[in-house]
Amino acid sequence: MDINRSSFYKWRDRQRKPTDKIIERESNIKLFKEYHDKYPSHGYRWLNSKIRHDTGLVFSDTYAQRVCHYCGIKSASKRFRGYKAAGRECIYPNMVLADIVITRPFQVIVSDMTMIKIKGKPYEITFYMDLFNNAIIAWAVSDTKGDRNTYINGRDEVIKIKEEAYPDYDLILHTDQGSVYASKDFNKNLLLRNITRSMSRAGTPTDNGAMESINGWVKDELYLDFKINDSDNVEESIREYVDFFNNERPAYALGYKTPKEVMDEYLSKKDDENDD
């Protein structure tokens, strides 16, 4: 085999009596493989953050990259993109292009509809997300194409949360110019609740970039990580995913914190200010 004799014996001894460093490395490789098997839609940075969040183990991104490269771990994600054409009735200016600094919950809520297919059957999901901590605060799903109720029910849930928890806050609700979002029925009485409407420019999905990006990740994770194609109860599966998204999923945009952690830090800071 053209191998130096001393090199062979050194290799054999390492196999028989592995050092603590080798044992630790093999354990870390196994850990990353386990997390990738569970969350195949993500790459090394997210897996590293999730492991840190779940176990408290801290690895550098460089080390995580080397481990994943050694294991052949790559994100299985294929990003989905899409947007709706301009709406018809109520068109509002884009209020989130003015470099708004978001400092509190329920300052800017964004919404969009996305479609998934499960066992060949299409489902439409409408999400409402708080840009303060990227938490999904309301959602609705329907297997009926063009079902307006997913938009309306989500909007009503946003209004309910605002009136119960943030009655004095001014809120910007940002969407695209889809026909339901632009309808008079959707927008009536929002101003009376201190809700200002904002819309993306026609044919410009980047104006709602945060929501567009989340829709892509939602699809990838539902299909690849949560195996929703095997689900017998789609609504319950989505509910479980939203709970994971809000409480357990580290997000790059949040510095690899979860939405819950960002909110907890905000509330703790508010409590300290009140004590002072």
C-alpha positions as CSV (number, residue, x, y, z in Angstrom):
1,M,0.0,0.0,0.0
2,D,3.1,2.2,-0.1
3,I,2.5,3.4,3.5
4,N,5.3,4.2,5.9
5,R,5.5,1.5,8.6
6,S,5.7,4.0,11.5
7,S,2.8,5.9,10.1
8,F,0.7,2.8,10.0
9,Y,1.4,1.9,13.6
10,K,0.6,5.5,14.7
11,W,-2.7,5.3,12.9
12,R,-3.4,1.9,14.4
13,D,-2.7,3.1,17.9
14,R,-5.0,6.1,17.4
15,Q,-7.8,3.7,16.4
16,R,-7.2,1.5,19.4
17,K,-6.7,4.3,22.0
18,P,-8.2,7.5,20.6
19,T,-7.3,10.8,22.3
20,D,-9.9,12.9,24.2
21,K,-9.7,15.4,21.2
22,I,-10.6,12.6,18.7
23,I,-13.4,11.3,20.9
24,E,-14.8,14.9,21.3
25,R,-14.6,15.4,17.5
26,E,-16.4,12.2,16.7
27,S,-19.1,13.1,19.2
28,N,-19.6,16.6,17.6
29,I,-19.7,15.0,14.2
30,K,-22.5,12.7,15.4
31,L,-24.3,15.6,16.9
32,F,-24.3,17.7,13.7
33,K,-25.4,14.6,11.7
34,E,-28.4,14.1,14.1
35,Y,-29.5,17.7,13.8
36,H,-29.1,17.7,10.0
37,D,-31.2,14.6,9.8
38,K,-33.9,16.4,11.8
39,Y,-33.6,19.7,10.1
40,P,-32.3,19.0,6.5
41,S,-33.4,22.4,5.2
42,H,-30.6,24.3,7.0
43,G,-26.9,24.7,6.6
44,Y,-24.0,24.8,9.1
45,R,-24.7,28.3,10.6
46,W,-28.3,27.5,11.5
47,L,-27.5,24.0,12.8
48,N,-24.7,25.5,14.9
49,S,-27.1,28.0,16.4
50,K,-29.8,25.5,17.0
51,I,-27.4,23.1,18.8
52,R,-26.2,26.1,20.9
53,H,-29.8,27.0,21.7
54,D,-30.8,23.4,22.6
55,T,-27.7,22.1,24.4
56,G,-25.6,25.1,25.4
57,L,-22.6,23.7,23.5
58,V,-20.8,26.6,21.8
59,F,-18.8,26.0,18.5
60,S,-17.4,28.6,16.2
61,D,-19.0,28.9,12.8
62,T,-15.6,28.0,11.3
63,Y,-15.5,24.8,13.3
64,A,-19.2,24.0,12.4
65,Q,-18.4,24.5,8.7
66,R,-15.5,22.1,8.9
67,V,-17.6,19.5,10.6
68,C,-20.4,19.8,8.1
69,H,-18.0,19.8,5.2
70,Y,-16.3,16.6,6.5
71,C,-19.8,15.0,6.9
72,G,-21.0,16.2,3.5
73,I,-23.8,18.2,5.2
74,K,-25.5,20.7,3.0
75,S,-28.8,22.5,3.1
76,A,-31.5,20.6,1.1
77,S,-33.5,23.8,0.8
78,K,-34.6,25.1,-2.6
79,R,-36.0,28.6,-2.1
80,F,-39.5,29.4,-3.4
81,R,-40.2,32.9,-4.7
82,G,-43.4,34.6,-5.9
83,Y,-45.7,37.5,-5.5
84,K,-49.2,38.7,-6.4
85,A,-50.2,41.3,-8.9
86,A,-51.5,44.7,-8.0
87,G,-54.8,45.0,-6.3
88,R,-57.9,46.9,-7.3
89,E,-59.7,48.9,-4.6
90,C,-57.7,50.5,-1.8
91,I,-54.1,51.3,-2.5
92,Y,-52.0,52.7,0.3
93,P,-48.5,54.2,0.3
94,N,-45.5,52.2,1.5
95,M,-44.9,53.3,5.1
96,V,-42.0,50.9,5.8
97,L,-39.6,52.3,3.2
98,A,-38.9,55.3,5.4
99,D,-36.2,53.5,7.3
100,I,-38.4,53.0,10.3
101,V,-36.5,51.9,13.4
102,I,-38.5,49.2,15.1
103,T,-38.1,49.4,18.9
104,R,-41.2,47.6,20.3
105,P,-43.7,44.9,19.6
106,F,-46.8,45.7,17.5
107,Q,-45.0,48.6,15.7
108,V,-45.0,47.0,12.3
109,I,-47.0,43.9,11.3
110,V,-46.4,42.3,7.9
111,S,-48.6,39.8,6.1
112,D,-48.6,37.6,3.0
113,M,-50.3,34.4,1.7
114,T,-48.4,31.4,0.5
115,M,-49.5,28.1,-1.0
116,I,-48.3,24.6,-0.3
117,K,-49.3,21.2,-1.7
118,I,-49.8,18.3,0.5
119,K,-50.4,14.9,-1.1
120,G,-51.2,16.8,-4.3
121,K,-53.8,19.0,-2.6
122,P,-53.2,22.8,-2.5
123,Y,-53.5,24.7,0.8
124,E,-53.3,28.5,1.2
125,I,-51.8,29.9,4.4
126,T,-51.9,33.5,5.4
127,F,-49.3,34.6,8.0
128,Y,-49.1,37.8,10.1
129,M,-45.6,38.5,11.5
130,D,-44.4,41.1,14.0
131,L,-41.2,42.7,12.6
132,F,-40.0,43.5,16.1
133,N,-39.0,39.8,16.8
134,N,-40.2,38.1,13.6
135,A,-42.8,36.1,15.6
136,I,-45.8,34.7,13.7
137,I,-48.7,36.2,15.7
138,A,-51.6,35.1,13.6
139,W,-52.2,32.6,10.8
140,A,-55.0,30.8,9.0
141,V,-55.1,27.9,6.5
142,S,-57.6,26.8,4.0
143,D,-57.8,24.1,1.3
144,T,-60.2,26.3,-0.8
145,K,-58.4,28.4,-3.4
146,G,-58.9,32.1,-3.0
147,D,-60.5,31.7,0.5
148,R,-60.8,35.3,1.8
149,N,-61.3,34.0,5.3
150,T,-57.6,33.2,5.8
151,Y,-56.8,36.9,5.4
152,I,-59.8,38.1,7.4
153,N,-59.4,35.7,10.3
154,G,-55.7,36.5,10.6
155,R,-56.5,40.3,10.6
156,D,-59.1,39.8,13.3
157,E,-56.6,37.9,15.4
158,V,-54.1,40.8,15.1
159,I,-56.8,43.3,16.1
160,K,-57.8,41.2,19.1
161,I,-54.2,40.9,20.3
162,K,-53.6,44.7,19.8
163,E,-56.8,45.6,21.7
164,E,-56.0,43.3,24.6
165,A,-52.2,43.8,24.9
166,Y,-51.3,47.1,23.1
167,P,-54.5,49.3,23.0
168,D,-52.6,52.6,23.0
169,Y,-49.9,51.6,20.4
170,D,-50.0,52.9,16.8
171,L,-49.6,50.0,14.4
172,I,-48.5,49.8,10.8
173,L,-50.0,46.8,8.9
174,H,-48.0,46.2,5.8
175,T,-49.0,43.9,2.9
176,D,-48.8,43.6,-0.8
177,Q,-51.5,44.8,-3.2
178,G,-53.4,41.5,-3.4
179,S,-57.1,41.8,-4.1
180,V,-58.2,40.9,-0.5
181,Y,-55.6,43.1,1.2
182,A,-56.8,46.0,-1.1
183,S,-60.6,45.4,-0.5
184,K,-62.7,47.8,1.4
185,D,-64.0,45.0,3.6
186,F,-60.5,44.2,4.8
187,N,-59.5,47.8,5.5
188,K,-62.7,49.2,7.0
189,N,-62.4,50.6,10.5
190,L,-58.6,49.9,10.9
191,L,-57.8,53.6,11.4
192,L,-60.3,53.7,14.3
193,R,-58.1,51.1,16.0
194,N,-54.9,53.1,15.4
195,I,-53.9,50.8,12.6
196,T,-52.2,52.5,9.6
197,R,-52.2,50.6,6.3
198,S,-49.1,50.3,4.2
199,M,-48.6,48.5,0.9
200,S,-45.7,47.3,-1.2
201,R,-45.4,49.0,-4.6
202,A,-47.0,47.0,-7.5
203,G,-44.9,44.1,-8.7
204,T,-42.2,44.8,-6.0
205,P,-42.0,41.8,-3.6
206,T,-38.8,43.2,-2.1
207,D,-40.9,45.8,-0.4
208,N,-42.2,43.0,1.8
209,G,-38.9,41.2,1.8
210,A,-39.0,39.9,5.4
211,M,-42.4,38.2,4.8
212,E,-41.3,36.9,1.4
213,S,-38.2,35.4,2.9
214,I,-40.1,33.8,5.8
215,N,-42.6,32.2,3.3
216,G,-39.7,30.5,1.6
217,W,-38.3,29.1,4.8
218,V,-41.7,28.0,6.0
219,K,-42.2,25.9,3.0
220,D,-38.7,24.4,3.2
221,E,-39.1,23.5,6.8
222,L,-42.6,22.2,6.6
223,Y,-41.6,19.9,3.8
224,L,-38.1,18.9,4.8
225,D,-38.1,19.1,8.6
226,F,-41.7,18.6,9.6
227,K,-42.6,16.1,6.9
228,I,-45.9,17.7,6.4
229,N,-46.6,15.6,3.3
230,D,-47.1,12.7,5.7
231,S,-49.5,14.6,7.9
232,D,-53.1,13.5,8.4
233,N,-54.0,16.8,10.1
234,V,-52.6,19.8,8.2
235,E,-53.9,22.5,10.5
236,E,-52.5,20.8,13.6
237,S,-49.1,20.3,11.9
238,I,-48.9,23.9,10.9
239,R,-49.8,24.9,14.5
240,E,-47.0,22.7,15.8
241,Y,-44.6,24.4,13.3
242,V,-45.7,27.9,14.3
243,D,-45.0,27.0,18.0
244,F,-41.5,25.8,16.9
245,F,-41.0,28.9,14.8
246,N,-41.8,31.3,17.6
247,N,-40.2,29.4,20.6
248,E,-37.4,27.2,19.3
249,R,-36.2,28.3,15.9
250,P,-33.1,30.5,15.9
251,A,-33.3,33.2,13.2
252,Y,-30.3,34.8,11.4
253,A,-32.1,38.2,11.3
254,L,-32.3,38.1,15.2
255,G,-28.7,37.2,15.7
256,Y,-29.6,33.6,15.9
257,K,-32.0,34.2,18.8
258,T,-35.5,32.9,18.8
259,P,-38.5,35.3,18.7
260,K,-39.3,34.3,22.2
261,E,-35.8,35.1,23.5
262,V,-36.0,38.6,21.8
263,M,-39.4,39.2,23.5
264,D,-38.2,38.0,26.8
265,E,-35.2,40.3,26.7
266,Y,-37.5,43.2,25.8
267,L,-39.9,42.5,28.7
268,S,-37.0,42.1,31.1
269,K,-35.5,45.4,30.1
270,K,-38.9,47.1,30.5
271,D,-39.3,45.6,34.0
272,D,-35.8,47.0,34.9
273,E,-36.8,50.4,33.6
274,N,-40.0,50.4,35.6
275,D,-38.1,49.4,38.8
276,D,-35.7,52.3,38.3
